[in-house]
Amino acid sequence: MTTFVDRVELHVAAGNGGHGCASVHREKFKPLGGPDGGNGGRGGDVILVVDQSVTTLLEYHHSPHRKATNGQPGAGDNRSGKDGQDLVLTVPDGTVVLDKKGNVLADLVGQGTTFIAGQGGRGGLGNAALASARRKAPGFALLGEPGEARDIVLELKTVADVALVGYPSAGKSSLISVLSAAKPKIADYPFTTLVPNLGVVTAGSTVYTIADVPGLIPGASQGRGLGLEFLRHVERCSVLVHVLDTATLESERDPVTDLDVIEEELKQYGGLEDRPRIVVLNKIDIPDGQDLADMIRPDLEERGYQVFEVSAVARTGLKELSFALAGIVAEARAAKPKEEATRIVIRPKAVDDTGFTVTYDEHEEVYRVRGEKPERWVRQTDFNNDEAVGYLADRLNRLGVEDELMKAGARAGDGVAIGSEDNAVVFDWEPTMMAGAEMLGRRGEDHRLEAPRPAAQRRRDKQAERDDAQREYDEFDPF
């Protein structure tokens, strides 16, 4: 049964914002007391938080779909809807958040570090908040925005100062058990260790963590065995320790060849070239092991390695090894730049930045408007309410969308799409420099915006118009 998971795909959905309320205050002798519709509540966020007591992503392996609660709609008498509750998901220290394309979104290291994986939708304004001197009693409210939904990948990279690497059964688990208080599973057959083991070592005044990285064999960097799944756990370490078996029972293996093979796999994986290396010759309590260690030690030192001869069973050479590792870790920590205080960076918008763009989409035959404000305003508009559509027209006009459409060459009757290709509102444009409220016929009606149609339906309507015109031309006989 799976008990350790270090990579999962998570589907998160933040809560939707609650709709605003359109209401008019009524009481005895005051039948029209003014608008009193409350605002909708904000949708809950999905938040990832580092919890050092969590060591695996197993919970999200079994339940990969997570959703925060929605905001409540507003109500009359100026009552705002309740905000949705944030969904807090705890993750292990060292979790990396990526998108579906593999781009890093966040690197979560340190207790309490947070990342908002899904932003809750804004609540819609009620008609009380929309009242103005020109529109004293709005007969509409804004809709709540949908919450952000996205697919993310969580990868766990163990936060350790020292990584023990080597062939299966080289004695890594035994070594970590005697250097620290960790109690890993130990046996004399390959792949005993199926998960990285983490232990804490104290050497003088230095306290550091040491990880046993399992499953490295030839071809691990290409996915053979278990190595590729655990190579990511060595990325954060300050020093690599090659644990070599000097008493292996496999005749075709020897410690120096094992070292070369593991180094090649680390090279293929990449990103570890600058980490200092130490070589540990393990199992010298066995007579043949001590003899082999004496033979290969000069060769390893000639290569520039610092070599230690140890026995996890007899507990020989462990003190020298632990203090040597403590010295390297202390140097690595001192070399790291100190974390600076959080600074607020202010990036003012450019003078000519309108906040939206207008481009012509030749495939869809529409002028496409993209921008945070126009797209958000469209999502908040109830297109079944003519007055709400007129309010949208007012906002777009004040933002300068109409001016930009004219500059782009748009003419009356041309299609205008606000939003992305797969989620856009399309309408036939009727240019006017008048504000939407001044174009009202019946209450709230705005002649510039027709009921939105899908792009495919609009293309069919255009083609039908062309077919009708061609048919009339073919049937026309001046004689």
Secondary structure, 3 states (H helix, E strand, C coil): CCCCCCEEEEEEECCCCCCCCCCECCECCECCCCECCCCCCCCCCEEEEECCCCCCCHHHHHCCEEECCCCCCCECCCECCCCCCCEEEEECCCEEEEECCCCEEEEECCCCCEEEEECCCCCCCCHHHHCCCCCCCCCCCCCCCCCCEEEEEEEECCCCCEEEECCCCCCHHHHHHHHCCCCCCCCCCCCCCCCCEEEEEEECCEEEEEEECCCCCCCHHHCCCCHHHHHHHHCCCCEEEEEEECCCCCCCCCHHHHHHHHHHHHHHHCCCCCCCEEEEEECCCCHHHHHHHHHHHHHHHHCCCEEEECECCCCECHHHHHHHHHHHHHHHHHHCCCCCCCCCCCCCCCCCCCCCEEEEECCCCEEEEECHHHHHHHHCCCCCCHHHHHHHHHHHHHHCHHHHHHHCCCCCCCEEEEEECCEEEEEECCCCCCCHHHHECCCCCECCCCCCECHHHHHHHHHHHHHHHHHHHHHCCCC
